[in-house]
Amino acid sequence: MCMKKLICYCFGYSEADIIKDAQENQGTSLIMEQILSEKKKGSCNCAVNNPLGR
């Protein structure tokens, strides 16, 4: 069983998702931009959703 290393527990994005997205978008991850944007808006709840509390 292969466990995905989640980066964003709010939106379910894994490290592999972000790497693939960056490769498909000339080195820029649109997923990371979305996560950062949502975090600025206060829509990110990773502190609660992430079992490590971050």
Sequence and secondary structure as in RCSB ss.txt:
>XXXX:A:sequence
MCMKKLICYCFGYSEADIIKDAQENQGTSLIMEQILSEKKKGSCNCAVNNPLGR
>XXXX:A:secstr
     EEETTTTEEHHHHHHHHHHTTT  HHHHHHHHHHHHT   HHHHSTT  
